[in-house]
Amino acid sequence: MLFHSTIFLILFLSIFILYWNVSTKAKHRLIIFASFLFYLWYSLPFFLMFLILTIVNYFVGDSLISKKNRLLLISIISLDLCVLFFFKYFYLFASSIGYILQIPYLINIKENLIKDYQIEIILPIAISFYTFQIIAYVVDCYRGTIKEKISFHKFLVFVLFFPQFIAGPILRASDFIPQIDSPTINTTKVNIGILLILLGIFKKVFIADPIGYFTNPIWLQPSEYDALSYWILIFAFVVQVYADFSGYTDMARGMAKLLGYELPENFKGPLLSSSMAELWNRWHITLSSWLRDYIYIPLGGSKKGEIRTYINLIITMVLGGLWHGATWNMAIWGLFMGIYLSIERWFSKKNFFIVSENIFFVIIKKFYTLFLFGFFAIFFATPNLENAIRIIKGLILLPRGNPFVSYDTVIVLVLIGLYLNYLQYNRNFINKIIKNQALQYLLMTLGSILITYLLYLYNDLGGSFIYFAF
């Protein structure tokens, strides 16, 4: 059940109408019921597994608030990570062992298990997001960030909250739980909530899905395309992921506002950043801050010397890469990102960067950062290392080949995506919308007409979100 599907929009409207006509406790029950329904739509067995993990983590968190027990903390984190490892990384681990030891059965473990035993390990939807969220909760209980016990039904609202449950943003208990008993609504919240939902649908349907439709064949068969296709591809993919994931976040934040809650903003115009460090402070902010607070800082952060800082950065980014997907491509992506962040930090420490407010230098830095982010994303997007290397060679050697279909349309969509990113980066227009109800109504009217047309044109508005795979 996708956010941008007709059935979900109808169900949410029904819940919204009922929601504001019942007591606060009934609101909690309605959110829990809707969240159960939302996950059960995908899988009953996986829902039961998730529910068991949620219950166990709740009682362990309760215990850690009362008594700091490091062994108990390590045990619950190990349990959470073992479940994640089994479903997400078993094939990668087993096949890697197979390659090292040259065991043919393990090299092709997935195909062999299906052939011999009809067993296939399927990745439960949202497992990466809810695992990180519940780990953060128990760690915060241990650290004392969460000082008071909460009721089980409030914990369920926090963990299950369906607008953000499938693909974030990753919530912190200290930010969300204080809101649970006091959802508030007003005209501005309703208007902004609706506008966010419309904007999210627009990003997903009008930008992300068409870019993916036209460019996906290049990732799968890069040898058939020319150099121009490769150069357009790296910028197109960055905008595709931005529109897809920030579109989901917009819809999640919009629905949360309509239910009286505030979710953290996950993107703040990242594609106009002047450095990779700035980009990661603006891109998937809740994941970046999670990696910082629960991996980078516990490793020692920047407090154990420069060399150790660089090592910690690289480890954090490699783990962040593997969080995105169980392939060595993702690990390589994270490795390159960590190495580059370390180099960037070293240059900054040595004051080697030219500091200039000249518009020319500013544009060069922003373009270079965007290009580099897209270049690294080659490893993120390609299904295997061979295709990634072929595309990188193509960027350098400029081979002849076929241009991909509708490349001019993709260029226009990339520019529209970058403009929407600009509106997040320079918040003047957003601030005007927040303060001007007449402008809100105008944009809602125009947006509703456009989305209605898209509903008619695309039926259920395209495919699932990219981050559902994580």
ABEGO torsion letter per residue (X at the ends): XBAABAAAAAAAAAAAAAAAABBAAAAAAAAAAAAAAAAAAABAAAAAAAAAAAAAAAAAAAAAAABBBAAAAAAAAAAAAAAAAAAAAAAAAAAAAAAAAGBAAAAAAAAAAAAAAGBBBBBBBGAAAAAAAAAAAAAAAAAGABABBBBAAAAAAAAABAAAAAAOBBBBAAAAAAAAABBBBBAAAAAAAAAAAAAAAAAAAAAAAAAAAAAAAAAABAAABBAAAAAAAAAAAAAAAAAAAAAAAAAAAAAAAAAGBBBBBABBGAAABABAAAAAAABGAAAAAAAAAAAAAAAGEAAAEAAAAAAAAAAAAAAAAAAABBBAAAAAAAAAAAAAAAAAAAAAAAGABBBBABAAAAAAAAAAAAAAAAAAAAAAABABAAAAAAAAAAAAAGBBEBBBBGAAAAAAAAAAAAAAAAAAABAAAAAAAAABAAAAAAAAAAAAAAAAAAAAAAEAGEBBBAAAAX
